[in-house]
């Protein structure tokens, strides 16, 4: 004789709940410091949120050539900085080895539109996951990520409170002007950098931009005032400018080469946010 056991309604409800929870916890939907967050266009980023109440600002970090969001998120100094600042840390991920920037060696005819779409998608996705204060967003990046940061400063100056490019600028010559308003910007660079020299260098048929030329372009674009030399924390010597609207433009140099310091970035973030 065959017996057919009916599943009680309460058990069916429990099984349905467990199934839903398992789906929500699946790798495709998980998102955080150890798992990629997906955005349209088959791109990803990683997200770290400090233990704090209320809306949080955020810094969006662009890694260097052949880096990754996972590698950047593994930088404990950046994670600790996020905790101290009470800001979310968004580690952006390049498309393959490098950012899609104009005149880069791998694709000299590359247009940057894909990166603007990517960053916009990341901002929107982060805002859907956390209580993001979009008036306190900072873009920063090192080396090739610094080039990405300059590109965002020119094209998305109205989306971020400020920009901190570190040891990187545009490929080849600086653009003649920018389509969005000038924003607070602190450029950090080692005086002895030979990987990305201040004057730039030729690479595979293209050339790194000249930092001094880029700073001059952005100063003219933002109608900056006279340069003031100031000694700043973290071993930085800064040539600072400010325009009539209070927007700052700093060129901050240190005695060293192509090296990254989260402490210098933290100082620059605090400098920019203190002016809001």
N, C-alpha and C positions, 0 to 999 in steps of 0.2 A: 504494500500500500504506500502511495506517495503522499507526503505531507507538504503543503505549500504554506510557508510562514509569511504573513503580512507584516510589513514594516510599520510600526506605530507612527502616527503623525508627528509626535514630538521628536522622534529620532530622525525623521525626514527633515524637519526644520534644522536640527543640529547639524546634519550632514551638509545641508545647503549652506549654512553659515560657515562651516569649516572649509568648504569648497571655495567660497567667496574670499575668505581670509587667505587661503593658499594662493589664489590668483593675485590678490593685491600684493602678496609678498614675493611674487615670482621675479626673477632677475630682470624681465622686460620692464617691470614697473618700479623696481627698486631704484633708489637714487640717493646718492650721498657721497661721502669722501672716498669710499672704497668701491663704489659701483658707478658706472657711467650713467648720466642723465641724457636721454635722447631728445633731439630737436629735429624738425623737418629738414630734409636735405641729407639725411644719413650722417649727421654730425652729432658730436657729443660734448659734454662738459662734466665737471665734477663740482660738488657743492659741500661746503662745511659751514654749519650755522652754530655760532657760540650759544651758550646757555644764558640767554638774556630775555628780558620781557619787552614787549612792545615792538613797534616797527624798527627794523635794523637797516642801516646802510650796508654797502657792499663794495669790496674791491674785486675787480675783474682782472685776473692775471694771465698774460700771454707768455707762454714758455718760449725757449730758444729753439734754434734749428735742431731738428730730430729729437726734440723733447716730447713731452706728453702731459696731458692733464693729470694722469696718475702720478707721474714723476713729480710734478709741481705740488700736488696735494700731499706727497710724502715728505715735503720740506716742513719739518716740525717748527722751524722758526716762523714760517708764514702762518701756520696754524695757531701758534702762541700769540702772534701779532693780532690775528683775528679776535682771539679771546680778549686781549687787552683793549683793543679798539671797540669791542662790542659790535663788530661788523661781520657780515657773511663773507666768506672767501670763495670766490668762483674761479676755478681753474679751467680756462678755455682750452679747447683742443684744436690744433691746426688740422687742415685737410691733408692727410699723409705727413710727409716730413716737414713741411713748411707752410707758412701763411700765403694766401693767394694775393700777392702784392705786385703792383706794376714794376716792370723792369727786373724782376728777380731772375737769377741765372737759369733756373729750370724752365721758366716760361716767360720770356721777356715781353710778350704781348699780352700778358695776363691783365684782366680788369679786376678791380677790387670789389665790385658789386656783390659778389658772393659772400664776402666777409661782412659787409654791412647787413646783409640779410641774416647771416649766421648770428651776429652779435645781437641784433634786434630779437631774433627768436630765443636766444639765451635769456635776455632780459625778461621777455614775456613769460618764459617757462619758469624762471626763478620766482617771478611775481605770483605765479599761480600756485607755488609750493610754500612760500613763506610770506610774512608780512614785510614786504620790501619797501623801504623808504627810498623812492627813486630820485629824491633831491640830494641824496648823499651817496652817490655812486662814483667811484674812482676807477679809471682804467690805467693799468700799469703793465709792464712787460720788460723782459731782459733780452738783450742782443737782438735776434730776429723778432722776438716779442716786443722789443723796443721799437722796431720798425713798424710792427703792427699797431702799436700804441700811437705813434705819430700819425699813421694813416687814419686812425679813428679820431684823433684830435682835429684833423682837418675836415673830415667828412661827417662826424657825429658830435661836434662841439656843443650841440644843444641837448644832448642826451645825458651827459656826464657832468658832475660838479668840477672835475678836473682830471688831468692826465699826468702820468709819471713815466715817461719813456726812460729806460735805463740802458745805456751802452748800445744804442741803435737808433737809426733815423731812416729816412727814405732811401730807396735805391736811386742812383744817378742824381740828377739835379732836383732841387726842391720844386714843388709846384709853384706857379706864379701867384696863386691865391687859394683860398679855401671857400667852399660853398656854405659853411655854417659859421656862426659867430665864434670869435676867439674866446677861449676858456682859460681858466687857471692852468698853468703848465709848469712843471718842475722837471727839467732834464738833468739826469745824473750820468756822469761819465768819468772814467779813469784817465788821468793825463798821460799815462804810459801805455794805454791800450794799443796793442798791435793787431788784434783780431778785427776790431772795428775802430780804426784810428779816427781821431777827431776830424781829420781832413778827408777821410774815406780812403778807399783803395780799389784797384781794379780786380774783378773776379769774373772769370769765365765769360768774357765778352760784355760784361756790364760793369757797374761800378757802385760802390757804396757812396751815399751822399756825404756832403761836407756839413758837419754839425753847425759850424759858424754861419754858413749860408742859410741853413734852415732856420736857425734862431733869428737871423736878420729878417728873413721873409716873414716869420710869424710876428716879430716885433712891429714891422711896418703894417702888417695886416691888422693887428690889434691896436695900432696907434699908441704904442707903448712910450713911456717917458724915458728920461735919462737913466743910464745904467749906474747902479750903486754896488760897490764891492763890499761884501759882508762875509765874515767868518761865521759859519753855522755849525751846529752839532754834528757828530759822527764824522769828523775830519773833513768836512765839506767847505770849500771856498766857493761862494756863490756870487755871480753877477746877476743882480736882481733888477727888474723893471716893474713898473705899475702904471696902468693907464688911468684916464679920468674916471672910468667906471669902477676902478678898484681891482681890475683883473691883473693877476701877477704873471710874470714870465721870468723864470729862473734858469740859469745855466750853472749847475753845481758840479764842481770837479773835486776829485780826491787824488791823493798821491798813490797811484796803483794802476793795475792793468785791467784786463777783461774779467773782473770779478764782481760777484753779486753780494749785496748786504741787505737783509731784510730790515735791519735797524735803520738804514738810510731811507728805505721806502716808507717805513712807519713814520719817521720824522716828516717826510714830504706829505704823507696823507694828513697828518695832524696839522701841518701848515696850511694845507688847502681847506680842510674842514673848519679850521678856526676862523676863516674869513666868511663863512656862510651866514 
